[in-house]
Amino acid sequence: MKRNVLIIGAGGVAQVVAHKCAQANDRLGDLHIASRTLSKCQAVIASVKEKGAMKVPGTFEAHEIDAMDSTAVADLIRTTGAEIVLNLGSAFVNMHVLSACIETGAAYVDTAIHEEADKICETPPWYANYEWKRRAACKKAGVTAVLGAGFDPGVVNAYARLAVDEYFDKVDEIDIIDINAGSHGKWFATNFDPEINFREFTGQVWSWQNRQWVSNQMFEVGHEWDLPVVGKQKAYMTGHDEVHSLSQNLDVPTVRFWMGFGERYIQVFTVLKNLGLLSEQPVTTAEGDEVVPLKVVKACLPDPASLAPTYTGKTCIGDLVKGTKDGKPHEVLIYNVADHAEAYAEVGSQGISYTAGVPAVAAALLIADGTWDTGDMRNIEDLPPRPFLKLLGEIGLPSRIRDEEGDRPLPL
């Protein structure tokens, strides 16, 4: 049994995680949240207290930390007595926080793959470039490290594992589809950190097709999908974290990721990219100041957390899986629908943050009770999916399935 949680980060996803951890603090113990800006951590805790989210009276403290400093993170883990660290910081800090967990023995959970600031869309599989190189160290230290425990990556990985294990004799294709049919009312904004958001799409788009890596350009391959609740939606094939682990961990010939984009996003993205404003490389202005164009664009855009109060509409994210069952062609869609307004009413964040944050808390709860406390490094598809998906349904993200029998709650 593990108790006491340290949350790294204080953005929209971290706020969701803080609220959900508070709702389960009878099982998770003392709570701590840390980021570079102490006031942001304090604001998250104030939001938790305002909504009366703490299930039982207990500790919830704020701390200031540079998560790129693994020694400082390790010291904070020891000071707080945290046995589970939920890393919701920038993708640039993953390896530093992971190192601190290996040093201290704390369990580690993140929601996205590590990135280096000077490298964009590295060659696949990305996990092999960073996290997977620490597998032996985790095993030697007996440290549980759960990678990519958001929604995508995360829940969609569990959907894939469940489909492969229980719904098919042979799986030929997995198409992961992420549609946000909501509206934030801004002329232009990104739903999560603009720097990370844009970096995902400025390089090559890698997919796993016929057991090999295939490269395309962003917005080169589009498809209209007919999905529950949100209806017909155009989505584009792009690279994404889960394709990189699923392609290596499941014996499936084709794994692709599709994300929905509106025409305005595509237009703005295209102009910014063509002007060089999405570059991560420094440039020098006429006045002699050195700036990073992508960071300037980020500074000019709305903070994603500020979108939550007026966000309306729904998301639909799921796996469309095709293969054979009992010698016949078979197809299932396993998915979740989340509502932006409902997420804001509960935790003060919009639906994108909600779908990313709730799974991390489910992972923490499964580590706390021993179900997922494996003492080594795992991606979500390496772990039993049923307890995870069942728990998600209980704490805010129920799953459904659509197949020949109709559309119904996912039987768990």
Secondary structure, 3 states (H helix, E strand, C coil): CCCCEEEECCCHHHHHHHHHHHHCHHHHCCEEEEECCHHHHHHHHHHHHHCCCCCCCCCEEEEECCCCCHHHHHHHHHHHCCCEEEECCCHHHHHHHHHHHHHHCCEEEECCCCCCCCCCCCCCCHHHHCHHHHHHHHHHHCCCEEECCECCCEHHHHHHHHHHHHHCCEEEEEEEEEEECCECCCCCCCCCCHHHHHHCCCCCEEEEECCEEEEECCCCCEEEEEECCCEEEEEEEECCHHHHHHHHHCCCCEEEEEEECCHHHHHHHHHHHHCCCCCCCCEECCCCCEECHHHHHHHHCCCHHHHHHHCECEEEEEEEEEEEECCEEEEEEEEEEEEHHHHHHHHCCCHHHHHHHHHHHHHHHHHHCCCCCCCCEEEHHHCCHHHHHHHHHHHCCCCEEEECCEEEECCC
